[in-house]
Amino acid sequence: MKFDTKVVRAGISPDPTTGSILPPIYQTATYVLEEVGKDRGFDYTRSSNPTRQVLEANLAAIEGGEYAISFASGMSAVDAVLKLVSAGDHVVAGDDVYGGVTRHFDNILIRYGIDFTYVDSTQPEAVRDAITPKTKLLWLETPTNPLLKITDLDAMVAIGKEHDLIVGVDSTFATPVFLRPLEFGIDIVMHSTTKYLSGHNQLIGGVLVTNRQDLFDQMKYIQKTIGAVSSPFDCWLNLMGLKTLHLRMARHAETAGKVAEYLEAHPKIERVLYPGLASHPQHDLAKAQMSGFSGMISFELTGGTEAGRRLMNSVKLFYLAESLGGVETMITHPATMTHAEVPVEDRRKRGLSDGLVRLSVGIEDAEDILDDLDQALAKA
Ligand SMILES: Cc1ncc(COP(=O)(O)O)c(C=O)c1O
């Protein structure tokens, strides 16, 4: 199957009992055994569920992986990866990973004896220099949230091999439509399926995809033991959202390109971060590594924080909201919303200014999106 066909069809077949074109929602906690020691492939929904299995088969196919595990949230998927390491181990992470990930590492996991070093993942030498004999995991994002930095996956795989590390990539912003990190040799791909992969702000979910059976077995065991599973209904909703992933992403990216160009030419805009712009410091790498630039844009206004605040309070069509990747255009203020719990000094060090505005460009008519931005910028 070609990619677009996989999105619509992979892992999904009509229900054998009724012919239902959509997989049934197996809303059950448990399964009756035929006799002692003999079940029909399922025993308890914390371990597995037929609706979840269909979603996992579809997600594995579109990410180009052997195995997928569907989680109750993106964060619980990240947590399962971090449970592959033990007290005394060290993790190197990109310095512009999602704020909730930093919160988990710095406020919770650190108490369990795991050490973290953050580095600019656009600089392979800095990544290499941060590795110690105790390093077990490299945790990366590309493009990063919210500065849209591009991480060179070939370089990261080489570093991982040199030092025998597990390399994990949060590919939420890119989606498998534009980037498939497993094809580069990355060990684990993670998505917050809350975002583009479900696409309509209808659920909270996450997924891990891998080609390595050893990692799959461990992560599946961790999930089955703890139970951060996605509910059958959420799995079904996710499957519905996924069917149009390729169409949605093409539109998100097309309109985001127009919005980025509009912003770059606007006199009230100081800088625009969008990997599709020639002015992006890693535009060439983005072009080589990705087949499109997705729908996320960050920018700063010449009037700084106050102008940004006025802009965000003046939008009419856009929603001022946390999250991203839905069909509706959303505007976010990372410093007070998604990254509010990252200490202010750390935000400054990362280059995440208080004036930074993040846009998740939706699939409404591009003219309406540009008009709303135009009227809001006039007030900023
Ligand atoms: C890049 C990225 N990774 C992970 C997460 C966490 O996912 P979730 O909110 O589904 O737990 C988010 C949420 O915003 C995100 O943007």
PDBQT file of the ligand as one rigid body, heavy atoms in Angstrom, charges set to zero:
ROOT
HETATM    1  C1  LIG A 401       5.409  18.089  21.300  1.00  0.00    +0.000 C 
HETATM    2  C2  LIG A 401       4.550  17.555  22.391  1.00  0.00    +0.000 A 
HETATM    3  N1  LIG A 401       4.879  16.392  22.987  1.00  0.00    +0.000 NA
HETATM    4  C3  LIG A 401       4.138  15.858  23.984  1.00  0.00    +0.000 A 
HETATM    5  C4  LIG A 401       3.000  16.491  24.445  1.00  0.00    +0.000 A 
HETATM    6  C5  LIG A 401       2.204  15.871  25.551  1.00  0.00    +0.000 C 
HETATM    7  O1  LIG A 401       1.101  15.218  25.032  1.00  0.00    +0.000 OA
HETATM    8  P1  LIG A 401      -0.311  15.072  25.798  1.00  0.00    +0.000 P 
HETATM    9  O2  LIG A 401      -0.812  16.458  26.070  1.00  0.00    +0.000 OA
HETATM   10  O3  LIG A 401      -1.134  14.284  24.840  1.00  0.00    +0.000 OA
HETATM   11  O4  LIG A 401      -0.052  14.333  27.064  1.00  0.00    +0.000 OA
HETATM   12  C6  LIG A 401       2.618  17.695  23.852  1.00  0.00    +0.000 A 
HETATM   13  C7  LIG A 401       1.426  18.405  24.343  1.00  0.00    +0.000 C 
HETATM   14  O5  LIG A 401       1.214  19.567  24.085  1.00  0.00    +0.000 OA
HETATM   15  C8  LIG A 401       3.408  18.242  22.817  1.00  0.00    +0.000 A 
HETATM   16  O6  LIG A 401       3.101  19.410  22.230  1.00  0.00    +0.000 OA
ENDROOT
TORSDOF 0
